[in-house]
Amino acid sequence: LQELSDGVVMFEALSEISPDHFDPSTIARDLGSNWALKANNLRKLLRNLETYYHEVLNKTTDFEHLSSTISSIARSGGSDDGGETDEAIASFVELITAAAVTCPDKGKFVGWIMNMTENNQFQMKSIIQSSLSRVEDLDEDDDDGEEMDGSNAPGSEHNSAIDFMSDDDGGDDEMSGLFRDAISQFN
């Protein structure tokens, strides 16, 4: 999960979904241990993800809660051994997964999932179900900025995403492969 804590790989993956909303040339790279730059990347990622969800997918979730986790993700680097930071990173991954399987070009991403091993497809199905359960239709009449009721706030339901990303049977390789495919487009 450490390689996701600076937002670069997640931004690259999202650029595959919507290059107009996620231009990877606009984020900092080679950040080392500079947690402030990592936090800036994650804030930009979340801001763009929220815009994409609202404008393209006409969906929303508890972006406010995710925003409150950015500093801890950037400071710890995703190295808290399965704790709150890992769950927060898993929340980002779930939102990216939900965006991939609901975007206008979803066939491409569903195809990638269908090419995974059967076990990893099952795990991805669990991640997708969890992520889609946290997303709801955007209520365009509610422009007063009220927060959602918290029922979609991240919690222990992210264990499937954490387990998949740290699984020793190839899930990590296949998930990393999806992110690597996104990165390879820019090399």
N, C-alpha and C positions, 0 to 999 in steps of 0.2 A: 504494500500500500504506500510505501514511502515514495515511490516514483510518481504517484498521483498527487501528492501533497502540495506540489507547487503549481498545479493547474495546467501545466504545459501539455501533458499527454491528453488530458480531458478536453482541452481547447482544440487540440489537433483532431480528436475524434469528432467533436461537434462541427468542426469545419467541413467534415465529410457530409454531415447532415444538412448544413446550411452555410455555405461559404459567405453569403451576404451578411449573416449575423455573427459569424465567428471567424474573423480574419486572424489567422495565427501569427501574422507579422506584427500585430499590435500588442503582443505581450512580451514580457521580459523572459529571457532564457539564460541558461548557465548561471543559476542563482546561488549556487553553493549553499551556505547556511544563512543567507540573508532572509530572515523570516518576514521582514516588511515588504520586500518585493514579491515574495510568495503570496502574502496576504493581498497585495494589489492585484496579482493575477487572478486569485480566487474571487475577489470582489467583482472584477470585470467579467469573469466567467459567469458568476451568478446573475449579475445585472443583465448580461446578454441572454442568458438562459431564460430569465423571467420575461424579457421582451419577446423572445422567440415563442415561448409558451403562450403569451397573451395575444400577440399579433398573428402568428401563423397557426398554432394549434387550437387557439381559443380555449385554453385550459389554464388552470392555476393550481398551486399547492402552497404549502407554508414556507415560502421563500424567506420570510422574516426569521424563522427558526434557523434555517441554514446559514443565514447571514451572521447570526450570533455565534456560530461555530468556527468561522473563518480564522480568527486569531489563534485559536487553539490548534487548528490543523496546521497552520503555517509555522507555529512555534515548535510543535512536537514532531513535525515531519511525518506524521502517520506511524509513529513508532511507539504507540502506547499499548501494544500487545493485546489488541481486541477490545479496548475500552471505548470511551465516548468519541475520541478522535477517529478511530476506525469506523465507527457507526456513522459519523458525519461524512467521511469520505464515501462510504457505501451509499449514503443518501444522494450524493452527487452522481455516483455511478448509476443508481437507479433512475434518477431523473434523465440522465443521458440515454439510458436504455429505453425509457418510456418515449422519449423524443424520437429515437431511432425507429421504433415500431409503430409510431403514429404519424410520422412525418409524410409529406407528399411522396417521397421516394422510399417508402417503407419496404417495398418488395426487395430492394437491394440488401437491406439489413436483415430482414427475415431470412433471406437466402443464406447469408453468412451463418446465421444461427442454425439453419437446417443442415449446413455442412459440418457442424460440430458432431462429436461423438454423441451417442444416444444419452449417456449419463450426463454430459454437459448440456445437452438440449433440455433435459429434465430440470437441471439446476437453473438454467436461463429462464425456463418457464416460470419457476418459482420467483425469480428476481423480477420478471416482467409483471407477474400477478401482483407482487408486493408494490411495485412502483406505480402500476395503474390504479391500485386501490387508494393511493395517496393523492392522486390527481383528480380534479373535478372540473366540470365545465366552468368557464369564466362567466360570472354574472356581470354583464356589462352595465346593469342598472346600479350596481354597488360601487360607485366611484368615490366613496367617502374614505377609502383607505382602511376600512375595518379589517382587522385580522380575521383569519379563519378561526373556527372554534377549537382548533388544536387536535381534532380527531385525525388529521393527516400528518401530525408531527412525527418526525423520525423517532424510532425507538428500537426495541430488540427485534423487530420484524426484519431488520437489516442483516440478521445473522446469515441468511442465505447468500446475500451478496458478498459478505465478508468471507464466508466459507468458500464460495466459488473462487474468489480472487486469490485465496491463499491455499487452495486445495493442492494436494500433492499428486493427484492423478491426471494432471494435464489441464485442468480448468484454468489455472493461472496462465499457462502457455497459450491456450486458445483465446482467453480474454485479452491477454497482452497482445496476441496476434491481431485482434480486431483494432486495438489502439495502434499497433505497429503499422498495420495497413494504412491507417489514416496518416501516420507520420511519413511513410514511404512516398506518399503522393507529393511531398514537398522537398524531397531530397534529390 
